[in-house]
Amino acid sequence: MGSIKGVGDFERVRAVSIEIELFGRRCRVMSIEALIRAKEAIGRDKDMIAVKELRAIAEKQRQT
């Protein structure tokens, strides 16, 4: 994978990633904001539905 539409190349994706613990291991994943940008850039109906859900999750995270 050379790049992710709406986010950029590997270095940019890494820059906007966060580290989480998953099954006892530390993993890097795209931030929710970067995932929203990627899904908006793709623009399929199912992605736009996911964007609404992701924005609601992001808002809830900001409130805590």
C-alpha positions in Angstrom: 0.0 0.0 0.0 1.6 3.2 -1.1 -0.9 5.7 0.3 -4.4 6.1 1.7 -6.7 8.4 -0.2 -7.6 11.4 2.0 -4.7 10.9 4.4 -1.5 10.5 2.4 1.6 8.3 2.1 3.0 5.9 4.7 4.9 8.6 6.6 1.8 10.8 6.8 -0.4 7.9 7.9 2.1 7.0 10.6 2.2 10.6 11.7 -1.6 10.7 12.3 -1.7 7.2 13.9 -2.1 6.4 17.6 -0.8 3.6 19.6 -3.3 1.3 21.4 -3.2 -2.0 23.2 -4.9 -4.9 21.5 -4.8 -8.4 22.8 -1.9 -7.6 25.1 0.2 -6.0 22.4 0.9 -2.4 21.4 -0.4 -1.6 17.9 -0.4 1.6 15.8 -3.7 2.4 14.1 -5.0 5.5 12.2 -6.6 8.1 14.4 -10.3 8.4 14.1 -9.9 11.8 12.5 -7.7 10.3 9.8 -10.1 7.4 9.2 -12.9 9.9 8.8 -10.9 11.8 6.2 -10.1 8.6 4.3 -13.7 7.5 4.2 -14.9 10.9 3.1 -12.3 10.9 0.3 -13.5 7.5 -0.9 -17.1 8.8 -0.8 -19.1 5.5 -1.2 -22.5 5.5 0.4 -21.4 2.9 3.0 -18.4 5.0 3.9 -20.5 8.1 4.3 -22.7 6.2 6.7 -19.6 5.1 8.6 -18.4 8.8 8.7 -21.6 9.8 10.6 -21.0 7.0 13.1 -17.3 7.8 13.5 -18.0 11.5 14.0 -20.5 10.6 16.8 -17.8 8.4 18.4 -15.2 11.1 18.1 -17.5 13.6 19.7 -18.2 11.3 22.6 -14.5 10.7 23.1 -13.9 14.5 23.2 -16.5 14.8 25.9 -14.8 12.4 28.3 
